[in-house]
Amino acid sequence: MTRACALSLTGRQRRQAMLGALAGLSTWLCPAWLQASQIEEPLSDSVRHALRAAIEFAAPLQPEFPDSASLVAYLRWKGELSPRLARRKPDLNDRLEFLQTVWYESRRAGLEESLVLGVIQVESAFRKFAISPVGARGYMQIMPFWARLIGDGDPSKLFHLQTNIRFGCVILRHYLDMERGDLFLALGRYNGSRGRATYPDAVFAAQRQWRVD
């Protein structure tokens, strides 16, 4: 597009062009054979209320440790993963905030931190503002309909770090409970490809990169 052409676009057209470019970038980051779309399934009132309560839980993002050994384990985890993440997130403060958020929200949802990091790697390649061709947003590629079902209805908030990770962890936990602990099927639901191996296998492979022995 020429500069003259770009200047002639309206604000709305520029926003649409930017969203198209971001969607194209997300398509390049996530190969076509991994792309699918979460299915909006009907939720009972009790499940919807429980998920909404899990999203709205307003405890401060501050890890708590029952003993010094737990604190040491957390600091070791963060210390080992920070260098691995440096290429994707060069700024140290940004990186440490991201890791703290993943640790906190993973633990809160009863998920392994390495699993959540594996999902993020496959879904968005650690891009905060990634948008998929079907409109999924952010690190964990949350579909906008979730903001309507269990959030406050504002999908723009899905680009906020803690909001995005919280939605992703709560949704994955929900699918894991639906599948009675079967992670393979739960990941398939998360990707909208339940029963097919491509997406779960990609997440499991990515997860191995983020384990701390």
DOBA-822747 format. One record per residue: residue number from 1; z, y, x of N, C-alpha, C, O in turn. Coordinates in nm, 2 decimals. Each point is the difference from the previous one (the first is absolute). Layout:
DOBA-822747
   n   n_zz   n_yy   n_xx  ca_zz  ca_yy  ca_xx   c_zz   c_yy   c_xx   o_zz   o_yy   o_xx
 NUM      Z      Y      X      Z      Y      X      Z      Y      X      Z      Y      X
...
***
This chain:
DOBA-822747
   n   n_zz   n_yy   n_xx  ca_zz  ca_yy  ca_xx   c_zz   c_yy   c_xx   o_zz   o_yy   o_xx
   1   0.00  -0.12   0.08   0.00   0.12  -0.08   0.00   0.12   0.09   0.08   0.01   0.09
   2  -0.17   0.09  -0.12   0.00   0.12   0.08   0.11   0.09  -0.04   0.06  -0.01  -0.11
   3  -0.03   0.11   0.20   0.11   0.09  -0.02  -0.03   0.09  -0.13   0.09   0.03  -0.08
   4  -0.22   0.01   0.07  -0.03   0.08  -0.12   0.02  -0.07  -0.13   0.04   0.05  -0.10
   5  -0.08  -0.18   0.11   0.02  -0.09  -0.12   0.15  -0.01  -0.04   0.03   0.01  -0.11
   6   0.05  -0.03   0.22   0.14  -0.02  -0.02   0.06   0.12  -0.06   0.09  -0.01  -0.09
   7  -0.13   0.13   0.13   0.06   0.13  -0.05  -0.04   0.02  -0.15   0.07   0.07  -0.07
   8  -0.18  -0.13   0.03  -0.05   0.02  -0.14   0.08  -0.09  -0.10  -0.02   0.02  -0.12
   9   0.09  -0.12   0.17   0.08  -0.09  -0.09   0.11   0.08  -0.06   0.06   0.08   0.06
  10  -0.03  -0.12  -0.19   0.12   0.05  -0.06   0.12  -0.07   0.05  -0.01  -0.10   0.07
  11   0.13   0.15  -0.10   0.13  -0.06   0.05   0.01  -0.14  -0.05   0.04  -0.09   0.08
  12  -0.08   0.06  -0.20   0.01  -0.13  -0.06  -0.10  -0.10   0.07   0.04  -0.11   0.03
  13  -0.16   0.16   0.00  -0.10  -0.08   0.07   0.05  -0.03   0.14  -0.02  -0.11   0.05
  14   0.09   0.21   0.02   0.05  -0.03   0.13   0.11  -0.10   0.00   0.01  -0.09   0.09
  15   0.08   0.09  -0.19   0.10  -0.10  -0.01  -0.06  -0.14  -0.03   0.05  -0.09   0.06
  16  -0.15   0.09  -0.14  -0.06  -0.13  -0.03  -0.07  -0.06   0.13   0.00  -0.12   0.02
  17  -0.06   0.21   0.06  -0.07  -0.04   0.12   0.11  -0.05   0.10  -0.03  -0.10   0.07
  18   0.14   0.17  -0.07   0.11  -0.05   0.09   0.05  -0.13  -0.04   0.02  -0.09   0.09
  19   0.01   0.07  -0.22   0.04  -0.13  -0.05  -0.10  -0.11   0.03   0.04  -0.11   0.04
  20  -0.17   0.14  -0.05  -0.10  -0.10   0.03   0.00  -0.04   0.15  -0.01  -0.11   0.03
  21   0.03   0.21   0.05   0.01  -0.02   0.15   0.12  -0.09   0.03  -0.01  -0.09   0.08
  22   0.12   0.12  -0.14   0.12  -0.08   0.02  -0.02  -0.14  -0.05   0.05  -0.10   0.06
  23  -0.11   0.08  -0.17  -0.03  -0.13  -0.06  -0.09  -0.08   0.10   0.02  -0.12   0.02
  24  -0.12   0.19   0.03  -0.08  -0.07   0.10   0.07  -0.04   0.12  -0.03  -0.11   0.06
  25   0.12   0.20  -0.01   0.08  -0.04   0.12   0.09  -0.12  -0.04   0.01  -0.09   0.09
  26   0.05   0.09  -0.20   0.08  -0.12  -0.04  -0.08  -0.12  -0.01   0.04  -0.11   0.04
  27  -0.17   0.12  -0.09  -0.08  -0.12   0.00  -0.03  -0.05   0.14  -0.01  -0.12   0.02
  28  -0.01   0.21   0.07  -0.02  -0.04   0.14   0.12  -0.07   0.06  -0.01  -0.09   0.07
  29   0.13   0.15  -0.11   0.12  -0.06   0.06   0.03  -0.14  -0.06   0.05  -0.09   0.07
  30  -0.08   0.07  -0.20   0.03  -0.12  -0.07  -0.13  -0.07  -0.03  -0.07   0.05  -0.10
  31   0.03  -0.15   0.17  -0.13  -0.06  -0.03  -0.02  -0.05  -0.14   0.09  -0.02  -0.08
  32  -0.22   0.02   0.04  -0.03  -0.03  -0.14   0.06  -0.14  -0.04   0.03  -0.01  -0.12
  33  -0.02  -0.08   0.21   0.05  -0.13  -0.04   0.15   0.00  -0.03   0.05  -0.10  -0.04
  34   0.02   0.21   0.07   0.14   0.01  -0.03   0.02   0.09  -0.12   0.11   0.00  -0.05
  35  -0.21   0.07   0.01   0.03   0.10  -0.11  -0.01  -0.07  -0.13  -0.08  -0.08  -0.04
  36   0.19   0.11  -0.04   0.00  -0.04  -0.14   0.08   0.11  -0.07   0.01   0.11   0.05
  37   0.04  -0.14  -0.17   0.08   0.10  -0.07   0.11  -0.07  -0.08  -0.03  -0.09  -0.07
  38   0.15   0.14   0.09   0.11  -0.05  -0.08  -0.04   0.02  -0.15  -0.06   0.09  -0.04
  39   0.10  -0.19  -0.04  -0.03  -0.01  -0.14   0.12   0.06  -0.07   0.12  -0.03   0.02
  40  -0.15   0.13  -0.11   0.11   0.05  -0.09   0.04  -0.10  -0.11  -0.08  -0.01  -0.09
  41   0.19  -0.05   0.11   0.04  -0.10  -0.09   0.11   0.05  -0.09   0.07   0.09   0.04
  42  -0.06  -0.14  -0.17   0.10   0.05  -0.09   0.14  -0.03   0.05   0.02  -0.11   0.05
  43   0.07   0.20  -0.06   0.14  -0.02   0.04   0.09   0.00  -0.12  -0.01   0.09  -0.08
  44   0.11  -0.18   0.08   0.09   0.01  -0.11   0.09   0.12   0.02   0.01   0.06   0.11
  45   0.06  -0.01  -0.21   0.08   0.12   0.01   0.11  -0.02   0.11   0.03   0.09   0.07
  46   0.03  -0.21  -0.07   0.11  -0.03   0.09  -0.05   0.01   0.15   0.06   0.05   0.08
  47  -0.18  -0.11  -0.06  -0.06   0.00   0.14  -0.03   0.14   0.04   0.02   0.05   0.11
  48  -0.09   0.03  -0.21  -0.04   0.13   0.03   0.12   0.09   0.03   0.00   0.08   0.10
  49   0.11  -0.09  -0.17   0.12   0.07   0.02   0.07  -0.03   0.13   0.04   0.09   0.08
  50  -0.04  -0.22  -0.04   0.05  -0.04   0.12  -0.08   0.05   0.12   0.06   0.05   0.10
  51  -0.19  -0.06  -0.11  -0.08   0.06   0.11   0.01   0.15   0.01   0.01   0.05   0.11
  52   0.00   0.02  -0.22   0.02   0.14   0.00   0.13   0.04   0.07   0.01   0.09   0.07
  53   0.10  -0.17  -0.11   0.13   0.03   0.06  -0.01  -0.02   0.15   0.07   0.07   0.08
  54  -0.14  -0.18  -0.03  -0.01  -0.03   0.14  -0.08   0.12   0.07   0.04   0.03   0.12
  55  -0.13   0.02  -0.18  -0.08   0.11   0.06   0.09   0.13   0.00  -0.01   0.07   0.10
  56   0.08  -0.04  -0.20   0.08   0.12  -0.01   0.13   0.00   0.07   0.06   0.10   0.02
  57  -0.02  -0.22   0.03   0.13  -0.01   0.07   0.00   0.11   0.11  -0.08   0.01   0.09
  58   0.19   0.08  -0.10   0.00   0.12   0.08   0.09   0.00   0.12   0.04   0.11   0.05
  59  -0.01  -0.23   0.00   0.09   0.00   0.12  -0.07   0.06   0.12  -0.12  -0.01   0.01
  60   0.19   0.08   0.08  -0.07   0.07   0.11  -0.05  -0.11   0.10   0.05  -0.11   0.01
  61  -0.16   0.15   0.05  -0.07  -0.09   0.10   0.08   0.00   0.13  -0.04   0.06   0.10
  62   0.15  -0.12  -0.11   0.09  -0.01   0.12   0.05  -0.14   0.02   0.08  -0.04  -0.08
  63  -0.13  -0.03   0.17   0.05  -0.14   0.02   0.15  -0.01   0.02   0.06   0.08   0.06
  64  -0.01  -0.18  -0.12   0.15  -0.03   0.01   0.01  -0.14   0.06  -0.07  -0.09  -0.02
  65   0.18   0.08   0.11   0.01  -0.12   0.08   0.15  -0.05  -0.02   0.09   0.08   0.03
  66  -0.08  -0.21  -0.07   0.14  -0.05  -0.02   0.08  -0.02   0.13   0.12   0.00   0.00
  67  -0.19  -0.01   0.11   0.06  -0.02   0.13  -0.08   0.05   0.11  -0.12   0.03  -0.02
  68   0.17  -0.02   0.14  -0.07   0.05   0.12  -0.12  -0.09   0.04  -0.10   0.05   0.05
  69   0.11  -0.18  -0.08  -0.11  -0.09   0.04  -0.12   0.03  -0.09  -0.11  -0.01   0.05
  70   0.13   0.05  -0.17  -0.11   0.03  -0.09  -0.07   0.13   0.04  -0.12   0.01   0.00
  71   0.20   0.08   0.05  -0.05   0.13   0.05  -0.09  -0.02   0.12  -0.11   0.05   0.02
  72   0.16  -0.14   0.07  -0.07  -0.03   0.13  -0.13  -0.07  -0.03  -0.10   0.03   0.06
  73   0.10  -0.12  -0.16  -0.12  -0.07  -0.04  -0.10   0.10  -0.06  -0.12  -0.02   0.04
  74   0.16   0.11  -0.11  -0.09   0.10  -0.06  -0.06   0.09   0.11  -0.12   0.02   0.00
  75   0.20   0.02   0.09  -0.05   0.09   0.11  -0.09  -0.08   0.09  -0.10   0.06   0.05
  76   0.13  -0.18  -0.03  -0.09  -0.09   0.08  -0.14  -0.02  -0.07  -0.10   0.01   0.07
  77   0.11  -0.03  -0.20  -0.13  -0.02  -0.08  -0.08   0.13   0.01  -0.12  -0.01   0.03
  78   0.18   0.12  -0.05  -0.07   0.13   0.01  -0.05   0.03   0.14  -0.12   0.05   0.02
  79   0.20  -0.09   0.08  -0.04   0.03   0.14  -0.12  -0.09   0.04  -0.08   0.04   0.08
  80   0.07  -0.16  -0.13  -0.11  -0.09   0.03  -0.13   0.03  -0.07  -0.11  -0.01   0.05
  81   0.13   0.06  -0.18  -0.12   0.02  -0.08  -0.06   0.14   0.03  -0.12   0.02  -0.02
  82   0.20   0.08   0.06  -0.05   0.13   0.02  -0.12   0.00   0.10  -0.10   0.06  -0.03
  83   0.11  -0.12   0.15  -0.12   0.00   0.09  -0.12  -0.07  -0.06  -0.11   0.04   0.03
  84   0.13  -0.15  -0.11  -0.11  -0.07  -0.06  -0.08   0.09  -0.10  -0.12  -0.02  -0.02
  85   0.20   0.11  -0.04  -0.06   0.09  -0.10  -0.06   0.13   0.06  -0.06   0.08  -0.07
  86   0.09  -0.06   0.20  -0.04   0.13   0.06  -0.14   0.04  -0.01  -0.04   0.12  -0.02
  87  -0.05  -0.22   0.03  -0.15   0.03  -0.01  -0.03   0.05  -0.14  -0.09   0.08  -0.01
  88   0.15  -0.13  -0.09  -0.03   0.03  -0.14   0.07   0.13  -0.04  -0.05   0.07  -0.09
  89   0.17  -0.05   0.15   0.08   0.12  -0.04   0.05   0.06   0.13   0.11  -0.04   0.05
  90  -0.18   0.13   0.01   0.03   0.05   0.14   0.13   0.08   0.00   0.07   0.01   0.10
  91  -0.04   0.06  -0.21   0.12   0.09   0.00   0.12  -0.08  -0.02   0.02  -0.08  -0.09
  92   0.08   0.09   0.18   0.12  -0.08   0.01   0.08   0.02  -0.13   0.04  -0.10  -0.06
  93  -0.02   0.22   0.02   0.09   0.03  -0.12  -0.06  -0.06  -0.12   0.07  -0.06  -0.09
  94  -0.20   0.07   0.07  -0.08  -0.05  -0.11   0.01  -0.16   0.00   0.03  -0.06  -0.10
  95  -0.04   0.01   0.22   0.01  -0.15   0.01   0.14  -0.05  -0.03   0.01  -0.10  -0.07
  96   0.09   0.16   0.12   0.14  -0.04  -0.03   0.04   0.01  -0.15   0.06  -0.08  -0.05
  97  -0.11   0.19  -0.01   0.02   0.02  -0.14  -0.07  -0.11  -0.08   0.06  -0.05  -0.10
  98  -0.18   0.02   0.14  -0.08  -0.11  -0.07   0.08  -0.13   0.01   0.01  -0.07  -0.10
  99   0.03   0.04   0.22   0.07  -0.13   0.02   0.13  -0.01  -0.08   0.03  -0.10  -0.06
 100   0.05   0.21   0.06   0.12   0.00  -0.07  -0.02  -0.02  -0.15   0.07  -0.07  -0.07
 101  -0.18   0.13   0.02  -0.03  -0.01  -0.14  -0.04  -0.14  -0.04   0.04  -0.06  -0.10
 102  -0.13   0.00   0.19  -0.04  -0.14  -0.02   0.12  -0.09   0.00   0.02  -0.09  -0.08
 103   0.07   0.11   0.18   0.12  -0.09   0.01   0.09   0.01  -0.12   0.04  -0.10  -0.06
 104  -0.02   0.23   0.02   0.09   0.02  -0.12  -0.06  -0.06  -0.13   0.07  -0.07  -0.07
 105  -0.19   0.10   0.04  -0.06  -0.04  -0.12  -0.03  -0.15  -0.01   0.01  -0.06  -0.10
 106  -0.04   0.00   0.22  -0.02  -0.15   0.01   0.13  -0.07  -0.04   0.01  -0.09  -0.08
 107   0.10   0.14   0.15   0.13  -0.06  -0.02   0.05   0.01  -0.14   0.05  -0.09  -0.07
 108  -0.08   0.21   0.01   0.04   0.03  -0.13  -0.07  -0.09  -0.11   0.06  -0.04  -0.10
 109  -0.18   0.00   0.13  -0.08  -0.09  -0.09   0.02  -0.14   0.04  -0.06  -0.09  -0.07
 110   0.13   0.05   0.18   0.02  -0.13   0.04  -0.13  -0.06   0.06  -0.03  -0.12  -0.02
 111  -0.04   0.20   0.09  -0.12  -0.05   0.07   0.01   0.01   0.15   0.08   0.08   0.05
 112  -0.15  -0.16   0.02   0.00   0.01   0.15  -0.08   0.13   0.04  -0.11   0.03  -0.05
 113   0.17   0.04   0.15  -0.07   0.12   0.04  -0.14  -0.03   0.06  -0.09   0.08  -0.02
 114   0.08  -0.19   0.09  -0.13  -0.04   0.06  -0.10  -0.02  -0.11  -0.12   0.02   0.02
 115   0.16  -0.08  -0.13  -0.09  -0.02  -0.11  -0.06   0.13  -0.05  -0.12   0.02  -0.03
 116   0.21   0.08   0.00  -0.04   0.13  -0.05  -0.09   0.07   0.10  -0.10   0.06  -0.04
 117   0.13  -0.07   0.17  -0.09   0.06   0.10  -0.13  -0.07   0.00  -0.11   0.06   0.02
 118   0.11  -0.19  -0.04  -0.13  -0.08  -0.01  -0.08   0.05  -0.12  -0.12   0.01   0.02
 119   0.18   0.01  -0.13  -0.07   0.05  -0.12  -0.06   0.14   0.03  -0.11   0.03  -0.03
 120   0.19   0.06   0.09  -0.04   0.13   0.03  -0.12   0.00   0.10  -0.10   0.07  -0.02
 121   0.10  -0.16   0.12  -0.11  -0.01   0.09  -0.13  -0.04  -0.06  -0.10   0.06   0.02
 122   0.11  -0.16  -0.11  -0.12  -0.05  -0.07  -0.05   0.10  -0.10  -0.12   0.02  -0.02
 123   0.22   0.04  -0.06  -0.04   0.09  -0.11  -0.06   0.13   0.05  -0.10   0.05  -0.05
 124   0.17   0.01   0.15  -0.04   0.14   0.03  -0.02   0.03   0.15  -0.03   0.11   0.04
 125   0.06  -0.21   0.04   0.00   0.02   0.15   0.09   0.11   0.04  -0.03   0.08   0.09
 126   0.14  -0.06  -0.16   0.11   0.10   0.03  -0.05   0.14  -0.03   0.05   0.09   0.07
 127  -0.15  -0.07  -0.16  -0.05   0.13  -0.04   0.07   0.05  -0.12  -0.01  -0.06  -0.11
 128   0.09   0.17   0.12   0.08   0.05  -0.11  -0.08   0.04  -0.12   0.04  -0.02  -0.11
 129  -0.16   0.08   0.14  -0.08   0.05  -0.11  -0.12  -0.08  -0.03  -0.10   0.05  -0.05
 130   0.10  -0.18   0.08  -0.11  -0.09  -0.03  -0.02  -0.01  -0.15   0.10  -0.01  -0.08
 131  -0.22   0.01   0.04  -0.04  -0.02  -0.15  -0.10  -0.11   0.00  -0.11   0.01   0.07
 132   0.13  -0.11  -0.16  -0.10  -0.11  -0.01  -0.11   0.04  -0.09   0.02   0.10  -0.08
 133  -0.13  -0.17   0.07  -0.11   0.02  -0.09   0.05   0.00  -0.15  -0.06   0.06  -0.09
 134   0.17  -0.14   0.06   0.05   0.00  -0.14   0.11   0.09  -0.02   0.07   0.00  -0.10
 135  -0.03   0.09   0.20   0.10   0.10  -0.02   0.14  -0.03   0.05   0.09   0.08  -0.02
 136  -0.07  -0.20   0.08   0.13  -0.03   0.05   0.04   0.09   0.11  -0.09   0.05   0.08
 137   0.22  -0.01  -0.06   0.03   0.11   0.08   0.11  -0.04   0.10   0.09  -0.07  -0.02
 138  -0.11   0.14   0.14   0.11   0.00   0.10   0.01  -0.13   0.08  -0.08  -0.09   0.00
 139   0.20   0.09   0.07   0.02  -0.11   0.10  -0.01  -0.14  -0.07  -0.07  -0.09   0.06
 140   0.13   0.07  -0.18   0.00  -0.13  -0.06  -0.10  -0.01  -0.11   0.00  -0.09  -0.08
 141  -0.09   0.19   0.07  -0.11   0.00  -0.10   0.05  -0.03  -0.14  -0.04  -0.10  -0.06
 142   0.12   0.20   0.01   0.05  -0.01  -0.13  -0.10   0.05  -0.11  -0.05   0.11   0.02
 143   0.02  -0.20  -0.12  -0.09   0.05  -0.10   0.07   0.10  -0.09   0.12  -0.01  -0.03
 144  -0.20   0.12  -0.01   0.06   0.11  -0.07   0.07  -0.04  -0.13   0.09   0.06  -0.05
 145  -0.13  -0.17  -0.01   0.06  -0.04  -0.13   0.15  -0.03   0.01   0.07   0.01  -0.10
 146  -0.03  -0.05   0.22   0.14  -0.02   0.02   0.09   0.12  -0.02   0.11   0.00  -0.04
 147  -0.17   0.12   0.08   0.07   0.13  -0.02   0.02   0.02  -0.15   0.11   0.06  -0.04
 148  -0.20  -0.10  -0.04   0.01   0.01  -0.15   0.10  -0.10  -0.05   0.08   0.03  -0.09
 149  -0.09  -0.16   0.14   0.08  -0.10  -0.06   0.15   0.01   0.04   0.09  -0.02  -0.09
 150  -0.06   0.05   0.21   0.14   0.00   0.05   0.04   0.12   0.07   0.12   0.01   0.05
 151  -0.21   0.09  -0.03   0.04   0.12   0.07   0.00   0.12  -0.10   0.03  -0.02  -0.12
 152  -0.05   0.14   0.18   0.01   0.12  -0.09  -0.14   0.04  -0.04  -0.02   0.11  -0.06
 153  -0.08  -0.19   0.08  -0.14   0.03  -0.05  -0.08   0.08   0.10  -0.12   0.03  -0.03
 154   0.17   0.01   0.14  -0.07   0.08   0.10  -0.05  -0.08   0.12   0.08  -0.03   0.09
 155  -0.21  -0.02  -0.09  -0.04  -0.08   0.11  -0.01   0.07   0.13  -0.01  -0.07   0.10
 156   0.01   0.20  -0.10  -0.01   0.07   0.13   0.12  -0.03   0.09   0.00   0.01   0.12
 157   0.12  -0.04  -0.19   0.12  -0.03   0.08  -0.01  -0.14   0.08   0.08  -0.02   0.08
 158  -0.18  -0.06  -0.11  -0.02  -0.12   0.06  -0.04   0.01   0.15  -0.01  -0.09   0.07
 159  -0.02   0.22  -0.03  -0.03   0.02   0.14   0.13   0.04   0.08  -0.01   0.01   0.12
 160   0.12   0.01  -0.19   0.12   0.03   0.07   0.05  -0.13   0.06   0.00  -0.11  -0.06
 161   0.05   0.12   0.19   0.04  -0.12   0.08   0.09  -0.09  -0.08  -0.03  -0.12  -0.02
 162   0.15   0.16  -0.01   0.10  -0.08  -0.06  -0.04  -0.05  -0.14   0.02  -0.12  -0.04
 163  -0.08   0.21  -0.04  -0.05  -0.04  -0.13  -0.10  -0.12   0.01   0.01  -0.09  -0.08
 164  -0.11   0.11   0.17  -0.10  -0.11   0.01   0.06  -0.13   0.04  -0.03  -0.10  -0.05
 165   0.11   0.10   0.16   0.06  -0.12   0.05   0.09  -0.06  -0.11   0.01  -0.12  -0.02
 166   0.07   0.20  -0.05   0.09  -0.05  -0.11  -0.09  -0.07  -0.11   0.04  -0.11  -0.04
 167  -0.14   0.18  -0.01  -0.08  -0.06  -0.10  -0.06  -0.14   0.05   0.01  -0.10  -0.07
 168  -0.06   0.10   0.19  -0.06  -0.12   0.06   0.10  -0.11   0.01  -0.04  -0.12  -0.04
 169   0.16   0.15   0.08   0.10  -0.11   0.02   0.05  -0.05  -0.14   0.01  -0.12  -0.02
 170   0.01   0.21  -0.07   0.04  -0.04  -0.13  -0.10  -0.08  -0.08   0.03  -0.10  -0.06
 171  -0.16   0.14   0.08  -0.11  -0.07  -0.07  -0.01  -0.14   0.07  -0.02  -0.10  -0.08
 172   0.02   0.09   0.21  -0.01  -0.13   0.06   0.12  -0.09  -0.03  -0.02  -0.12  -0.03
 173   0.14   0.18   0.02   0.11  -0.08  -0.04  -0.02  -0.05  -0.15   0.04  -0.12  -0.03
 174  -0.09   0.20  -0.05  -0.03  -0.04  -0.14  -0.09  -0.11  -0.01   0.02  -0.10  -0.07
 175  -0.13   0.10   0.15  -0.10  -0.11   0.00   0.06  -0.12   0.06  -0.03  -0.11  -0.04
 176   0.12   0.12   0.14   0.06  -0.11   0.06   0.09  -0.07  -0.10   0.01  -0.12   0.00
 177   0.07   0.20  -0.08   0.08  -0.06  -0.10  -0.08  -0.07  -0.11   0.03  -0.10  -0.05
 178  -0.15   0.16   0.02  -0.09  -0.06  -0.10  -0.05  -0.13   0.04  -0.01  -0.09  -0.08
 179  -0.01   0.08   0.21  -0.06  -0.13   0.06   0.11  -0.09   0.05  -0.03  -0.09   0.08
 180   0.16   0.12  -0.12   0.11  -0.09   0.04   0.01  -0.02   0.15   0.03  -0.11   0.04
 181  -0.05   0.21   0.03   0.02   0.00   0.15  -0.12  -0.05   0.08   0.01  -0.01   0.12
 182  -0.12  -0.01  -0.19  -0.12  -0.04   0.07  -0.07   0.12   0.06  -0.07   0.07  -0.07
 183   0.08  -0.05   0.20  -0.05   0.12   0.06  -0.15   0.01   0.00  -0.06   0.10  -0.01
 184   0.00  -0.22   0.03  -0.15  -0.01   0.00  -0.05   0.06  -0.13  -0.09   0.08   0.00
 185   0.14  -0.13  -0.12  -0.05   0.05  -0.13   0.04   0.14  -0.02  -0.07   0.08  -0.07
 186   0.19  -0.04   0.11   0.05   0.14  -0.02  -0.09   0.10   0.07  -0.04   0.10  -0.05
 187   0.00  -0.14   0.18  -0.09   0.09   0.07  -0.14   0.01  -0.07  -0.07   0.10   0.00
 188   0.03  -0.22  -0.05  -0.13   0.00  -0.08   0.01   0.10  -0.12  -0.10   0.07  -0.03
 189   0.21  -0.07  -0.04   0.02   0.09  -0.11  -0.01   0.14   0.05  -0.06   0.09  -0.06
 190   0.13  -0.06   0.17   0.00   0.13   0.05  -0.14   0.06   0.03  -0.02   0.12  -0.02
 191  -0.06  -0.21   0.07  -0.14   0.04   0.04  -0.10  -0.02  -0.12  -0.11   0.05   0.01
 192   0.16  -0.11  -0.12  -0.09  -0.03  -0.11  -0.10  -0.11   0.03  -0.10  -0.01  -0.06
 193   0.15  -0.08   0.14  -0.09  -0.12   0.04   0.08  -0.13  -0.01  -0.01  -0.09   0.09
 194   0.10   0.08  -0.18   0.09  -0.11  -0.01  -0.07  -0.14   0.01  -0.10  -0.02  -0.07
 195   0.15  -0.06   0.16  -0.06  -0.14   0.01  -0.10  -0.01   0.11  -0.03  -0.11   0.04
 196  -0.01   0.23   0.02  -0.10  -0.01   0.11   0.08   0.03   0.13   0.09   0.08   0.00
 197  -0.14  -0.14   0.11   0.08   0.00   0.12  -0.03   0.12   0.09   0.09   0.03   0.09
 198  -0.20   0.03  -0.11  -0.04   0.10   0.10   0.10   0.11   0.02   0.04   0.03   0.12
 199   0.01   0.03  -0.22   0.10   0.11   0.01   0.13  -0.05   0.05   0.05   0.06   0.10
 200   0.02  -0.16  -0.16   0.13  -0.04   0.06  -0.02  -0.04   0.14   0.09   0.03   0.08
 201  -0.19  -0.10  -0.04  -0.02  -0.04   0.14  -0.01   0.12   0.09   0.06   0.00   0.11
 202  -0.13   0.11  -0.15  -0.01   0.12   0.08   0.14   0.06   0.02   0.03   0.05   0.10
 203   0.05  -0.04  -0.21   0.14   0.05   0.01   0.08  -0.08   0.09   0.08   0.06   0.08
 204  -0.08  -0.19  -0.09   0.08  -0.09   0.08  -0.04   0.02   0.15   0.09   0.00   0.08
 205  -0.21   0.02  -0.05  -0.05   0.02   0.14   0.05   0.13   0.05   0.05   0.01   0.11
 206  -0.05   0.10  -0.20   0.05   0.13   0.04   0.15  -0.01   0.02   0.05   0.07   0.09
 207   0.01  -0.14  -0.18   0.15  -0.01   0.01   0.05  -0.04   0.13   0.10   0.04   0.05
 208  -0.17  -0.14   0.01   0.04  -0.05   0.13   0.01   0.10   0.11   0.08  -0.01   0.09
 209  -0.16   0.12  -0.10   0.00   0.10   0.10   0.13   0.09  -0.01   0.03   0.07   0.09
 210   0.04  -0.08  -0.20   0.11   0.09  -0.03   0.14  -0.07   0.00   0.10   0.06  -0.04
 211  -0.10  -0.18   0.08   0.13  -0.08   0.01   0.07   0.04   0.12  -0.06   0.02   0.11
 212   0.19  -0.02  -0.12   0.09   0.02   0.12   0.09  -0.12   0.01   0.07  -0.03  -0.09
 213  -0.08  -0.04   0.20   0.07  -0.12   0.02   0.15   0.03   0.03   0.08  -0.10   0.01
***
